[in-house]
Amino acid sequence: MSNDIQMSGAPRVEVRVNGRAVSVPVGTVAAAAIAMAGVTAFRSSVRGQPRGPICGMGICMECRATVNGQPLRRTCLMVCEQGMEINTEVTASIASAVAA
């Protein structure tokens, strides 16, 4: 397991946030793993404003990120799985999809 970000205690899974290994307790949602990696802006609005989770229950849609190659996933509703890849960086294709 990587030394990038680790905490001891409960059983853990390792995910990657923007390429950085993060060890989180089993049952942690992806939005929390992103926050544990120190990321506060998950995506950008169509006007370039930073966006991050607000509601924590899948209604506001501000926690969307690319998870395992699938864009626009609501990370506050996704439980982390071993090896999950989370990318909060907005690419041109995602920005176009959001604007549509």
PLY file of the C-alpha trace (Angstrom):
ply
format ascii 1.0
element vertex 100
property float x
property float y
property float z
element edge 99
property int vertex1
property int vertex2
end_header
0.00 0.00 0.00
1.30 3.47 -0.82
2.59 5.88 1.81
1.07 8.88 0.02
-1.90 9.25 2.39
-2.60 6.62 5.04
-4.43 6.44 8.33
-4.39 3.49 10.70
-7.33 1.68 12.27
-10.28 0.13 10.43
-9.94 -2.04 7.30
-8.99 0.15 4.36
-9.07 0.34 0.58
-6.71 2.29 -1.63
-8.02 4.61 -4.33
-6.25 7.11 -6.57
-7.34 10.75 -6.63
-5.82 12.68 -9.52
-3.08 10.04 -9.63
-2.34 10.24 -5.89
-2.81 7.14 -3.71
-5.25 7.61 -0.84
-5.99 4.96 1.78
-9.54 5.28 3.17
-11.66 3.21 5.57
-13.95 0.64 3.95
-17.35 2.29 3.34
-15.95 5.77 2.61
-17.69 7.62 -0.23
-15.56 8.91 -3.09
-16.31 12.58 -2.26
-14.77 12.06 1.18
-11.72 10.36 -0.35
-11.28 13.36 -2.64
-11.45 15.69 0.37
-8.96 13.48 2.25
-6.59 13.99 -0.69
-6.82 17.75 -0.07
-8.89 18.54 -3.15
-11.61 21.15 -2.55
-12.69 21.97 -6.12
-13.94 18.83 -7.85
-14.75 20.41 -11.18
-15.29 23.76 -12.89
-18.60 25.26 -13.94
-19.14 26.16 -17.59
-17.96 29.64 -16.62
-14.78 28.31 -15.00
-15.87 28.69 -11.38
-14.65 25.99 -8.96
-17.28 23.53 -7.78
-17.34 21.07 -4.90
-19.94 19.10 -2.94
-22.68 21.01 -1.18
-25.47 18.64 -0.21
-23.66 15.31 0.29
-26.71 13.33 -0.86
-26.67 13.47 -4.66
-29.05 16.36 -5.27
-26.78 19.34 -5.99
-24.59 17.53 -8.58
-21.56 19.64 -7.56
-19.48 16.59 -6.54
-19.30 15.14 -10.05
-15.96 13.73 -11.16
-14.62 11.09 -13.52
-14.55 7.69 -11.78
-12.91 4.71 -13.46
-13.09 6.56 -16.78
-16.80 7.40 -16.49
-17.36 11.19 -16.44
-19.90 13.14 -14.41
-20.32 10.57 -11.61
-21.82 11.83 -8.34
-19.01 11.00 -5.95
-21.05 11.59 -2.80
-23.13 8.50 -3.69
-20.27 6.15 -4.63
-18.59 3.94 -2.04
-14.86 3.59 -2.65
-13.61 0.27 -3.99
-10.05 -1.02 -4.04
-8.17 0.49 -6.99
-10.85 3.06 -7.87
-9.50 5.87 -10.07
-11.00 9.30 -9.38
-10.14 12.34 -11.50
-11.43 15.77 -10.55
-9.66 17.60 -13.35
-12.00 19.02 -15.96
-11.09 18.08 -19.51
-12.35 19.76 -22.67
-14.70 16.84 -23.39
-16.24 16.95 -19.92
-16.63 20.73 -20.08
-18.44 20.32 -23.41
-20.74 17.66 -21.94
-21.60 19.88 -18.97
-22.31 22.85 -21.24
-24.66 20.83 -23.46
0 1
1 2
2 3
3 4
4 5
5 6
6 7
7 8
8 9
9 10
10 11
11 12
12 13
13 14
14 15
15 16
16 17
17 18
18 19
19 20
20 21
21 22
22 23
23 24
24 25
25 26
26 27
27 28
28 29
29 30
30 31
31 32
32 33
33 34
34 35
35 36
36 37
37 38
38 39
39 40
40 41
41 42
42 43
43 44
44 45
45 46
46 47
47 48
48 49
49 50
50 51
51 52
52 53
53 54
54 55
55 56
56 57
57 58
58 59
59 60
60 61
61 62
62 63
63 64
64 65
65 66
66 67
67 68
68 69
69 70
70 71
71 72
72 73
73 74
74 75
75 76
76 77
77 78
78 79
79 80
80 81
81 82
82 83
83 84
84 85
85 86
86 87
87 88
88 89
89 90
90 91
91 92
92 93
93 94
94 95
95 96
96 97
97 98
98 99
